[in-house]
């Protein structure tokens, strides 16, 4: 488990913090994107169905 720490510009400037590598960030972003694909797909499908239902309601009103 990660421990939350409070940091300030002085601790960053004095070298107490280390920067996260760009490769690690890119890898994490790619993993998140892959895991979110089914969620986004389901959301878009539900949104499309909702819009269709709303159009039907307006036409039948």
C-alpha positions, 0 to 999 in steps of 0.5 A: 500500500502506498503511503501518502506524503505531503510535499512542497516545492522546497522538498522537490527542489532539495532532491527529496522527491524523484520524478516518475519516468515518462516510460512508466507513465506511458505504460500506465496510461496504456494499461488504463486505456485498455482496461477502460475500453469495455466501460467506454463501449458500454457507456456509448451504447447506453448513451445511444439507446437513451438518445433513441428513446428520447427521440421516440418520446418526443415523436410520440408526445 
